[in-house]
């Protein structure tokens, strides 16, 4: 995968959580859920703003869904699909992700649609 960026070590993202990393001029959310890693642009399809108000606060209170702090939209961590909220039926923009040698790599990271 060309245009890749090493963003963190596997252990930097605790189980059932998400963290934010800057990749170039884009904010990327790396999610670890059910033992799998996923990455999305930190960009809510509703208003085109970042999902979080506080650093690395992306999961709902139950730790089951990604949540947009602005209007409470809930997104499935494994595919970015919006389950409820003002952008229901839409999805987060996925970023290619690969785990190699205990390092999480993402890229290439495009602009939001």
CNS distance restraints for C-alpha pairs under 8 A (distance, minus, plus):
assign (resid   1 and name CA) (resid 107 and name CA) 7.51 0.50 0.50
assign (resid   1 and name CA) (resid 108 and name CA) 7.91 0.50 0.50
assign (resid   2 and name CA) (resid 107 and name CA) 7.53 0.50 0.50
assign (resid   2 and name CA) (resid 108 and name CA) 7.06 0.50 0.50
assign (resid   3 and name CA) (resid 107 and name CA) 5.67 0.50 0.50
assign (resid   3 and name CA) (resid 108 and name CA) 4.96 0.50 0.50
assign (resid   4 and name CA) (resid 105 and name CA) 6.16 0.50 0.50
assign (resid   4 and name CA) (resid 106 and name CA) 5.43 0.50 0.50
assign (resid   4 and name CA) (resid 107 and name CA) 4.39 0.50 0.50
assign (resid   4 and name CA) (resid 108 and name CA) 5.71 0.50 0.50
assign (resid   5 and name CA) (resid  23 and name CA) 7.15 0.50 0.50
assign (resid   5 and name CA) (resid 105 and name CA) 5.37 0.50 0.50
assign (resid   5 and name CA) (resid 106 and name CA) 5.39 0.50 0.50
assign (resid   5 and name CA) (resid 107 and name CA) 6.05 0.50 0.50
assign (resid   5 and name CA) (resid 108 and name CA) 7.85 0.50 0.50
assign (resid   6 and name CA) (resid 103 and name CA) 6.72 0.50 0.50
assign (resid   6 and name CA) (resid 104 and name CA) 5.89 0.50 0.50
assign (resid   6 and name CA) (resid 105 and name CA) 4.33 0.50 0.50
assign (resid   6 and name CA) (resid 106 and name CA) 6.54 0.50 0.50
assign (resid   7 and name CA) (resid  21 and name CA) 6.62 0.50 0.50
assign (resid   7 and name CA) (resid  23 and name CA) 7.59 0.50 0.50
assign (resid   7 and name CA) (resid 103 and name CA) 7.64 0.50 0.50
assign (resid   7 and name CA) (resid 104 and name CA) 5.89 0.50 0.50
assign (resid   7 and name CA) (resid 105 and name CA) 5.80 0.50 0.50
assign (resid   7 and name CA) (resid 106 and name CA) 6.93 0.50 0.50
assign (resid   8 and name CA) (resid  12 and name CA) 6.20 0.50 0.50
assign (resid   8 and name CA) (resid 103 and name CA) 5.95 0.50 0.50
assign (resid   8 and name CA) (resid 104 and name CA) 5.45 0.50 0.50
assign (resid   8 and name CA) (resid 105 and name CA) 7.51 0.50 0.50
assign (resid   9 and name CA) (resid  13 and name CA) 7.72 0.50 0.50
assign (resid   9 and name CA) (resid 102 and name CA) 5.81 0.50 0.50
assign (resid   9 and name CA) (resid 103 and name CA) 4.38 0.50 0.50
assign (resid   9 and name CA) (resid 104 and name CA) 5.83 0.50 0.50
assign (resid  10 and name CA) (resid  99 and name CA) 7.72 0.50 0.50
assign (resid  10 and name CA) (resid 102 and name CA) 5.20 0.50 0.50
assign (resid  10 and name CA) (resid 103 and name CA) 5.45 0.50 0.50
assign (resid  10 and name CA) (resid 104 and name CA) 5.98 0.50 0.50
assign (resid  11 and name CA) (resid 102 and name CA) 7.88 0.50 0.50
assign (resid  13 and name CA) (resid  17 and name CA) 6.67 0.50 0.50
assign (resid  13 and name CA) (resid  18 and name CA) 6.39 0.50 0.50
assign (resid  13 and name CA) (resid  19 and name CA) 6.38 0.50 0.50
assign (resid  13 and name CA) (resid  30 and name CA) 7.63 0.50 0.50
assign (resid  13 and name CA) (resid  31 and name CA) 7.36 0.50 0.50
assign (resid  13 and name CA) (resid  32 and name CA) 6.45 0.50 0.50
assign (resid  14 and name CA) (resid  18 and name CA) 7.56 0.50 0.50
assign (resid  14 and name CA) (resid  32 and name CA) 6.86 0.50 0.50
assign (resid  15 and name CA) (resid  32 and name CA) 5.51 0.50 0.50
assign (resid  15 and name CA) (resid  33 and name CA) 6.23 0.50 0.50
assign (resid  15 and name CA) (resid  34 and name CA) 7.57 0.50 0.50
assign (resid  15 and name CA) (resid  35 and name CA) 7.00 0.50 0.50
assign (resid  16 and name CA) (resid  31 and name CA) 7.47 0.50 0.50
assign (resid  16 and name CA) (resid  32 and name CA) 5.41 0.50 0.50
assign (resid  16 and name CA) (resid  33 and name CA) 4.59 0.50 0.50
assign (resid  16 and name CA) (resid  34 and name CA) 6.81 0.50 0.50
assign (resid  16 and name CA) (resid  63 and name CA) 6.31 0.50 0.50
assign (resid  16 and name CA) (resid  64 and name CA) 7.47 0.50 0.50
assign (resid  17 and name CA) (resid  31 and name CA) 5.92 0.50 0.50
assign (resid  17 and name CA) (resid  32 and name CA) 5.63 0.50 0.50
assign (resid  17 and name CA) (resid  33 and name CA) 6.75 0.50 0.50
assign (resid  17 and name CA) (resid  58 and name CA) 7.55 0.50 0.50
assign (resid  17 and name CA) (resid  59 and name CA) 6.39 0.50 0.50
assign (resid  17 and name CA) (resid  63 and name CA) 6.95 0.50 0.50
assign (resid  18 and name CA) (resid  29 and name CA) 6.42 0.50 0.50
assign (resid  18 and name CA) (resid  30 and name CA) 5.47 0.50 0.50
assign (resid  18 and name CA) (resid  31 and name CA) 4.22 0.50 0.50
assign (resid  18 and name CA) (resid  32 and name CA) 6.20 0.50 0.50
assign (resid  18 and name CA) (resid  56 and name CA) 6.46 0.50 0.50
assign (resid  18 and name CA) (resid  57 and name CA) 7.48 0.50 0.50
assign (resid  18 and name CA) (resid  58 and name CA) 6.05 0.50 0.50
assign (resid  18 and name CA) (resid  59 and name CA) 6.90 0.50 0.50
assign (resid  19 and name CA) (resid  29 and name CA) 5.60 0.50 0.50
assign (resid  19 and name CA) (resid  30 and name CA) 5.44 0.50 0.50
assign (resid  19 and name CA) (resid  31 and name CA) 6.67 0.50 0.50
assign (resid  19 and name CA) (resid  55 and name CA) 7.97 0.50 0.50
assign (resid  19 and name CA) (resid  56 and name CA) 4.73 0.50 0.50
assign (resid  19 and name CA) (resid  57 and name CA) 7.58 0.50 0.50
assign (resid  19 and name CA) (resid  58 and name CA) 7.48 0.50 0.50
assign (resid  20 and name CA) (resid  27 and name CA) 6.56 0.50 0.50
assign (resid  20 and name CA) (resid  28 and name CA) 5.60 0.50 0.50
assign (resid  20 and name CA) (resid  29 and name CA) 4.56 0.50 0.50
assign (resid  20 and name CA) (resid  30 and name CA) 6.34 0.50 0.50
assign (resid  20 and name CA) (resid  42 and name CA) 7.68 0.50 0.50
assign (resid  20 and name CA) (resid  55 and name CA) 7.34 0.50 0.50
assign (resid  20 and name CA) (resid  56 and name CA) 5.65 0.50 0.50
assign (resid  21 and name CA) (resid  27 and name CA) 5.77 0.50 0.50
assign (resid  21 and name CA) (resid  28 and name CA) 5.26 0.50 0.50
assign (resid  21 and name CA) (resid  29 and name CA) 6.43 0.50 0.50
assign (resid  21 and name CA) (resid  30 and name CA) 7.53 0.50 0.50
assign (resid  22 and name CA) (resid  26 and name CA) 5.77 0.50 0.50
assign (resid  22 and name CA) (resid  27 and name CA) 4.64 0.50 0.50
assign (resid  22 and name CA) (resid  28 and name CA) 6.11 0.50 0.50
assign (resid  23 and name CA) (resid  27 and name CA) 6.21 0.50 0.50
assign (resid  23 and name CA) (resid  28 and name CA) 6.70 0.50 0.50
assign (resid  23 and name CA) (resid 109 and name CA) 7.33 0.50 0.50
assign (resid  26 and name CA) (resid  41 and name CA) 7.22 0.50 0.50
assign (resid  26 and name CA) (resid  42 and name CA) 7.81 0.50 0.50
assign (resid  26 and name CA) (resid 109 and name CA) 7.37 0.50 0.50
assign (resid  26 and name CA) (resid 111 and name CA) 7.49 0.50 0.50
assign (resid  27 and name CA) (resid  41 and name CA) 6.14 0.50 0.50
assign (resid  27 and name CA) (resid  42 and name CA) 5.32 0.50 0.50
assign (resid  28 and name CA) (resid  39 and name CA) 6.66 0.50 0.50
assign (resid  28 and name CA) (resid  40 and name CA) 5.69 0.50 0.50
assign (resid  28 and name CA) (resid  41 and name CA) 4.60 0.50 0.50
assign (resid  28 and name CA) (resid  42 and name CA) 5.12 0.50 0.50
assign (resid  28 and name CA) (resid  95 and name CA) 7.92 0.50 0.50
assign (resid  29 and name CA) (resid  39 and name CA) 5.50 0.50 0.50
assign (resid  29 and name CA) (resid  40 and name CA) 5.26 0.50 0.50
assign (resid  29 and name CA) (resid  41 and name CA) 6.09 0.50 0.50
assign (resid  29 and name CA) (resid  42 and name CA) 5.57 0.50 0.50
assign (resid  30 and name CA) (resid  37 and name CA) 6.89 0.50 0.50
assign (resid  30 and name CA) (resid  38 and name CA) 5.79 0.50 0.50
assign (resid  30 and name CA) (resid  39 and name CA) 4.45 0.50 0.50
assign (resid  30 and name CA) (resid  40 and name CA) 6.72 0.50 0.50
assign (resid  31 and name CA) (resid  37 and name CA) 5.52 0.50 0.50
assign (resid  31 and name CA) (resid  38 and name CA) 5.13 0.50 0.50
assign (resid  31 and name CA) (resid  39 and name CA) 6.05 0.50 0.50
assign (resid  31 and name CA) (resid  77 and name CA) 6.68 0.50 0.50
assign (resid  32 and name CA) (resid  36 and name CA) 5.54 0.50 0.50
assign (resid  32 and name CA) (resid  37 and name CA) 4.58 0.50 0.50
assign (resid  32 and name CA) (resid  38 and name CA) 6.60 0.50 0.50
assign (resid  33 and name CA) (resid  37 and name CA) 6.48 0.50 0.50
assign (resid  33 and name CA) (resid  38 and name CA) 7.99 0.50 0.50
assign (resid  33 and name CA) (resid  77 and name CA) 6.61 0.50 0.50
assign (resid  33 and name CA) (resid  78 and name CA) 6.97 0.50 0.50
assign (resid  36 and name CA) (resid  78 and name CA) 7.91 0.50 0.50
assign (resid  37 and name CA) (resid  97 and name CA) 7.51 0.50 0.50
assign (resid  37 and name CA) (resid  99 and name CA) 7.98 0.50 0.50
assign (resid  38 and name CA) (resid  77 and name CA) 7.36 0.50 0.50
assign (resid  38 and name CA) (resid  78 and name CA) 6.52 0.50 0.50
assign (resid  38 and name CA) (resid  79 and name CA) 7.78 0.50 0.50
assign (resid  38 and name CA) (resid  94 and name CA) 7.86 0.50 0.50
assign (resid  38 and name CA) (resid  95 and name CA) 7.81 0.50 0.50
assign (resid  38 and name CA) (resid  97 and name CA) 6.44 0.50 0.50
assign (resid  39 and name CA) (resid  94 and name CA) 5.95 0.50 0.50
assign (resid  39 and name CA) (resid  95 and name CA) 5.16 0.50 0.50
assign (resid  39 and name CA) (resid  96 and name CA) 6.81 0.50 0.50
assign (resid  39 and name CA) (resid  97 and name CA) 6.20 0.50 0.50
assign (resid  39 and name CA) (resid 106 and name CA) 7.42 0.50 0.50
assign (resid  40 and name CA) (resid  80 and name CA) 7.41 0.50 0.50
assign (resid  40 and name CA) (resid  92 and name CA) 6.20 0.50 0.50
assign (resid  40 and name CA) (resid  93 and name CA) 5.39 0.50 0.50
assign (resid  40 and name CA) (resid  94 and name CA) 4.36 0.50 0.50
assign (resid  40 and name CA) (resid  95 and name CA) 5.03 0.50 0.50
assign (resid  41 and name CA) (resid  92 and name CA) 6.87 0.50 0.50
assign (resid  41 and name CA) (resid  93 and name CA) 5.53 0.50 0.50
assign (resid  41 and name CA) (resid  94 and name CA) 6.50 0.50 0.50
assign (resid  41 and name CA) (resid  95 and name CA) 6.60 0.50 0.50
assign (resid  41 and name CA) (resid 109 and name CA) 7.95 0.50 0.50
assign (resid  41 and name CA) (resid 112 and name CA) 7.19 0.50 0.50
assign (resid  42 and name CA) (resid  49 and name CA) 7.85 0.50 0.50
assign (resid  42 and name CA) (resid  50 and name CA) 5.20 0.50 0.50
assign (resid  42 and name CA) (resid  51 and name CA) 5.93 0.50 0.50
assign (resid  43 and name CA) (resid  48 and name CA) 5.55 0.50 0.50
assign (resid  43 and name CA) (resid  49 and name CA) 5.29 0.50 0.50
assign (resid  43 and name CA) (resid  50 and name CA) 4.62 0.50 0.50
assign (resid  43 and name CA) (resid  51 and name CA) 6.01 0.50 0.50
assign (resid  43 and name CA) (resid  92 and name CA) 7.04 0.50 0.50
assign (resid  43 and name CA) (resid  93 and name CA) 7.65 0.50 0.50
assign (resid  43 and name CA) (resid 112 and name CA) 7.17 0.50 0.50
assign (resid  44 and name CA) (resid  48 and name CA) 5.15 0.50 0.50
assign (resid  44 and name CA) (resid  49 and name CA) 5.54 0.50 0.50
assign (resid  44 and name CA) (resid  50 and name CA) 6.01 0.50 0.50
assign (resid  44 and name CA) (resid  51 and name CA) 5.75 0.50 0.50
assign (resid  44 and name CA) (resid  68 and name CA) 6.89 0.50 0.50
assign (resid  44 and name CA) (resid  92 and name CA) 6.56 0.50 0.50
assign (resid  45 and name CA) (resid  49 and name CA) 7.90 0.50 0.50
assign (resid  45 and name CA) (resid  87 and name CA) 6.39 0.50 0.50
assign (resid  45 and name CA) (resid  90 and name CA) 6.96 0.50 0.50
assign (resid  45 and name CA) (resid  91 and name CA) 6.90 0.50 0.50
assign (resid  45 and name CA) (resid  92 and name CA) 6.51 0.50 0.50
assign (resid  46 and name CA) (resid  86 and name CA) 6.35 0.50 0.50
assign (resid  46 and name CA) (resid  87 and name CA) 5.08 0.50 0.50
assign (resid  50 and name CA) (resid  68 and name CA) 7.79 0.50 0.50
assign (resid  51 and name CA) (resid  58 and name CA) 7.00 0.50 0.50
assign (resid  51 and name CA) (resid  67 and name CA) 6.90 0.50 0.50
assign (resid  51 and name CA) (resid  68 and name CA) 4.34 0.50 0.50
assign (resid  51 and name CA) (resid  69 and name CA) 5.78 0.50 0.50
assign (resid  51 and name CA) (resid  70 and name CA) 7.02 0.50 0.50
assign (resid  52 and name CA) (resid  56 and name CA) 7.29 0.50 0.50
assign (resid  52 and name CA) (resid  57 and name CA) 5.94 0.50 0.50
assign (resid  52 and name CA) (resid  58 and name CA) 6.03 0.50 0.50
assign (resid  52 and name CA) (resid  67 and name CA) 7.99 0.50 0.50
assign (resid  52 and name CA) (resid  68 and name CA) 6.20 0.50 0.50
assign (resid  52 and name CA) (resid  69 and name CA) 5.32 0.50 0.50
assign (resid  52 and name CA) (resid  70 and name CA) 7.62 0.50 0.50
assign (resid  53 and name CA) (resid  57 and name CA) 7.40 0.50 0.50
assign (resid  53 and name CA) (resid  69 and name CA) 6.26 0.50 0.50
assign (resid  53 and name CA) (resid  70 and name CA) 7.84 0.50 0.50
assign (resid  58 and name CA) (resid  66 and name CA) 5.32 0.50 0.50
assign (resid  58 and name CA) (resid  67 and name CA) 5.69 0.50 0.50
assign (resid  58 and name CA) (resid  68 and name CA) 7.20 0.50 0.50
assign (resid  58 and name CA) (resid  69 and name CA) 7.85 0.50 0.50
assign (resid  59 and name CA) (resid  63 and name CA) 5.25 0.50 0.50
assign (resid  59 and name CA) (resid  64 and name CA) 6.83 0.50 0.50
assign (resid  59 and name CA) (resid  65 and name CA) 5.56 0.50 0.50
assign (resid  59 and name CA) (resid  66 and name CA) 4.47 0.50 0.50
assign (resid  59 and name CA) (resid  67 and name CA) 5.66 0.50 0.50
assign (resid  60 and name CA) (resid  64 and name CA) 6.44 0.50 0.50
assign (resid  60 and name CA) (resid  65 and name CA) 5.58 0.50 0.50
assign (resid  60 and name CA) (resid  66 and name CA) 6.05 0.50 0.50
assign (resid  60 and name CA) (resid  67 and name CA) 5.61 0.50 0.50
assign (resid  60 and name CA) (resid  74 and name CA) 7.94 0.50 0.50
assign (resid  64 and name CA) (resid  76 and name CA) 7.80 0.50 0.50
assign (resid  64 and name CA) (resid  77 and name CA) 7.62 0.50 0.50
assign (resid  65 and name CA) (resid  74 and name CA) 5.93 0.50 0.50
assign (resid  65 and name CA) (resid  75 and name CA) 5.57 0.50 0.50
assign (resid  65 and name CA) (resid  76 and name CA) 5.35 0.50 0.50
assign (resid  65 and name CA) (resid  77 and name CA) 5.81 0.50 0.50
assign (resid  66 and name CA) (resid  74 and name CA) 5.71 0.50 0.50
assign (resid  66 and name CA) (resid  75 and name CA) 4.96 0.50 0.50
assign (resid  66 and name CA) (resid  76 and name CA) 6.38 0.50 0.50
assign (resid  66 and name CA) (resid  77 and name CA) 5.95 0.50 0.50
assign (resid  67 and name CA) (resid  72 and name CA) 5.85 0.50 0.50
assign (resid  67 and name CA) (resid  73 and name CA) 5.57 0.50 0.50
assign (resid  67 and name CA) (resid  74 and name CA) 4.65 0.50 0.50
assign (resid  67 and name CA) (resid  75 and name CA) 6.19 0.50 0.50
assign (resid  68 and name CA) (resid  72 and name CA) 5.04 0.50 0.50
assign (resid  68 and name CA) (resid  73 and name CA) 5.19 0.50 0.50
assign (resid  68 and name CA) (resid  74 and name CA) 6.68 0.50 0.50
assign (resid  69 and name CA) (resid  73 and name CA) 7.80 0.50 0.50
assign (resid  71 and name CA) (resid  85 and name CA) 6.95 0.50 0.50
assign (resid  71 and name CA) (resid  86 and name CA) 7.31 0.50 0.50
assign (resid  72 and name CA) (resid  85 and name CA) 6.20 0.50 0.50
assign (resid  73 and name CA) (resid  82 and name CA) 6.85 0.50 0.50
assign (resid  73 and name CA) (resid  83 and name CA) 7.44 0.50 0.50
assign (resid  73 and name CA) (resid  84 and name CA) 5.45 0.50 0.50
assign (resid  73 and name CA) (resid  85 and name CA) 4.07 0.50 0.50
assign (resid  73 and name CA) (resid  86 and name CA) 6.51 0.50 0.50
assign (resid  73 and name CA) (resid  87 and name CA) 6.96 0.50 0.50
assign (resid  73 and name CA) (resid  88 and name CA) 7.50 0.50 0.50
assign (resid  74 and name CA) (resid  82 and name CA) 5.66 0.50 0.50
assign (resid  74 and name CA) (resid  83 and name CA) 5.59 0.50 0.50
assign (resid  74 and name CA) (resid  84 and name CA) 5.44 0.50 0.50
assign (resid  74 and name CA) (resid  85 and name CA) 6.58 0.50 0.50
assign (resid  75 and name CA) (resid  80 and name CA) 5.30 0.50 0.50
assign (resid  75 and name CA) (resid  81 and name CA) 5.27 0.50 0.50
assign (resid  75 and name CA) (resid  82 and name CA) 4.30 0.50 0.50
assign (resid  75 and name CA) (resid  83 and name CA) 5.78 0.50 0.50
assign (resid  75 and name CA) (resid  84 and name CA) 7.62 0.50 0.50
assign (resid  75 and name CA) (resid  91 and name CA) 7.41 0.50 0.50
assign (resid  75 and name CA) (resid  92 and name CA) 7.66 0.50 0.50
assign (resid  76 and name CA) (resid  80 and name CA) 5.02 0.50 0.50
assign (resid  76 and name CA) (resid  81 and name CA) 5.36 0.50 0.50
assign (resid  76 and name CA) (resid  82 and name CA) 6.52 0.50 0.50
assign (resid  76 and name CA) (resid  83 and name CA) 7.05 0.50 0.50
assign (resid  77 and name CA) (resid  81 and name CA) 7.96 0.50 0.50
assign (resid  79 and name CA) (resid  91 and name CA) 7.93 0.50 0.50
assign (resid  79 and name CA) (resid  94 and name CA) 7.82 0.50 0.50
assign (resid  80 and name CA) (resid  91 and name CA) 5.19 0.50 0.50
assign (resid  80 and name CA) (resid  92 and name CA) 4.82 0.50 0.50
assign (resid  80 and name CA) (resid  93 and name CA) 7.33 0.50 0.50
assign (resid  80 and name CA) (resid  94 and name CA) 7.17 0.50 0.50
assign (resid  81 and name CA) (resid  89 and name CA) 6.83 0.50 0.50
assign (resid  81 and name CA) (resid  90 and name CA) 6.21 0.50 0.50
assign (resid  81 and name CA) (resid  91 and name CA) 4.28 0.50 0.50
assign (resid  81 and name CA) (resid  92 and name CA) 6.50 0.50 0.50
assign (resid  82 and name CA) (resid  87 and name CA) 6.59 0.50 0.50
assign (resid  82 and name CA) (resid  88 and name CA) 5.01 0.50 0.50
assign (resid  82 and name CA) (resid  89 and name CA) 5.51 0.50 0.50
assign (resid  82 and name CA) (resid  90 and name CA) 5.55 0.50 0.50
assign (resid  82 and name CA) (resid  91 and name CA) 5.30 0.50 0.50
assign (resid  82 and name CA) (resid  92 and name CA) 7.52 0.50 0.50
assign (resid  83 and name CA) (resid  88 and name CA) 5.58 0.50 0.50
assign (resid  83 and name CA) (resid  89 and name CA) 6.66 0.50 0.50
assign (resid  84 and name CA) (resid  88 and name CA) 4.91 0.50 0.50
assign (resid  84 and name CA) (resid  89 and name CA) 7.86 0.50 0.50
assign (resid  87 and name CA) (resid  91 and name CA) 7.91 0.50 0.50
assign (resid  93 and name CA) (resid 112 and name CA) 6.76 0.50 0.50
assign (resid  93 and name CA) (resid 113 and name CA) 7.72 0.50 0.50
assign (resid  95 and name CA) (resid 106 and name CA) 6.65 0.50 0.50
assign (resid  95 and name CA) (resid 107 and name CA) 6.31 0.50 0.50
assign (resid  95 and name CA) (resid 108 and name CA) 7.19 0.50 0.50
assign (resid  95 and name CA) (resid 109 and name CA) 6.11 0.50 0.50
assign (resid  96 and name CA) (resid 106 and name CA) 5.55 0.50 0.50
assign (resid  96 and name CA) (resid 107 and name CA) 5.40 0.50 0.50
assign (resid  96 and name CA) (resid 108 and name CA) 6.79 0.50 0.50
assign (resid  96 and name CA) (resid 109 and name CA) 7.75 0.50 0.50
assign (resid  97 and name CA) (resid 104 and name CA) 7.08 0.50 0.50
assign (resid  97 and name CA) (resid 105 and name CA) 5.65 0.50 0.50
assign (resid  97 and name CA) (resid 106 and name CA) 4.42 0.50 0.50
assign (resid  97 and name CA) (resid 107 and name CA) 6.64 0.50 0.50
assign (resid  98 and name CA) (resid 104 and name CA) 6.03 0.50 0.50
assign (resid  98 and name CA) (resid 105 and name CA) 5.19 0.50 0.50
assign (resid  98 and name CA) (resid 106 and name CA) 6.39 0.50 0.50
assign (resid  99 and name CA) (resid 103 and name CA) 5.59 0.50 0.50
assign (resid  99 and name CA) (resid 104 and name CA) 4.65 0.50 0.50
assign (resid  99 and name CA) (resid 105 and name CA) 6.07 0.50 0.50
assign (resid 100 and name CA) (resid 104 and name CA) 6.58 0.50 0.50
assign (resid 100 and name CA) (resid 105 and name CA) 7.39 0.50 0.50
